[in-house]
Amino acid sequence: MTHTEVRAARIALGLTPADLAKMLDVGTQTVTRMESTPDRSKHREPAVRMVRLIRAYLDGHRPADWPKKEGKA
């Protein structure tokens, strides 16, 4: 999953970087690094487990601790 795909997935899921970090059990900085361009020194490729989780979320899986947005049930 490329850095643009990670960012697009996060946006499609309606999550902030902090929300996605919580769902992946990583720090917010890790999400920021995964979304940065590969030419940046701080860029990190997402681990396979993270890609699997993101794809599951895109397929509709929502764990019990999925972030609730204000005004939405």
C-alpha positions as CSV (number, residue, x, y, z in Angstrom):
1,M,0.0,0.0,0.0
2,T,1.5,3.3,-1.1
3,H,1.6,6.5,1.0
4,T,-1.2,8.0,-1.2
5,E,-3.3,4.8,-0.7
6,V,-2.9,5.0,3.1
7,R,-4.0,8.7,3.1
8,A,-6.9,8.0,0.7
9,A,-8.0,5.1,2.9
10,R,-7.9,7.1,6.0
11,I,-9.9,9.9,4.5
12,A,-12.4,7.4,3.0
13,L,-12.9,6.0,6.4
14,G,-13.5,9.4,7.9
15,L,-10.6,9.1,10.3
16,T,-8.0,11.6,11.5
17,P,-4.4,10.5,11.7
18,A,-4.9,10.0,15.5
19,D,-8.0,7.9,14.9
20,L,-6.2,5.6,12.4
21,A,-3.2,5.4,14.7
22,K,-5.4,4.2,17.5
23,M,-7.1,1.6,15.3
24,L,-3.7,0.3,14.2
25,D,-2.3,0.4,17.7
26,V,0.6,2.7,16.7
27,G,1.5,6.3,17.4
28,T,0.1,9.2,15.4
29,Q,3.6,9.9,14.1
30,T,3.7,6.4,12.5
31,V,0.6,7.2,10.5
32,T,2.1,10.6,9.5
33,R,5.3,8.8,8.4
34,M,3.3,6.2,6.4
35,E,1.5,9.1,4.6
36,S,4.7,11.0,3.8
37,T,6.3,10.8,0.4
38,P,9.0,8.1,0.0
39,D,11.6,10.7,-0.7
40,R,11.3,12.1,2.9
41,S,13.8,10.8,5.4
42,K,11.0,10.0,7.9
43,H,8.9,8.0,5.5
44,R,7.9,4.5,6.6
45,E,6.2,1.7,4.7
46,P,3.2,0.3,6.5
47,A,3.7,-3.1,8.0
48,V,1.7,-6.0,6.5
49,R,-0.5,-6.2,9.5
50,M,-1.4,-2.5,9.1
51,V,-2.3,-3.0,5.5
52,R,-4.5,-5.9,6.3
53,L,-6.3,-4.0,9.0
54,I,-6.8,-0.9,6.7
55,R,-8.2,-3.2,3.9
56,A,-10.5,-4.9,6.4
57,Y,-11.8,-1.5,7.5
58,L,-12.3,-0.4,3.9
59,D,-14.3,-3.6,3.4
60,G,-16.7,-2.6,6.2
61,H,-15.2,-4.2,9.3
62,R,-15.8,-2.0,12.4
63,P,-14.4,-3.2,15.7
64,A,-16.3,-2.3,18.9
65,D,-13.8,0.5,19.7
66,W,-14.2,2.2,16.3
67,P,-14.0,6.0,16.8
68,K,-17.4,7.7,17.2
69,K,-17.9,11.0,15.5
70,E,-19.9,13.8,17.1
71,G,-23.4,13.9,15.9
72,K,-23.3,10.3,14.6
73,A,-24.4,7.2,16.5
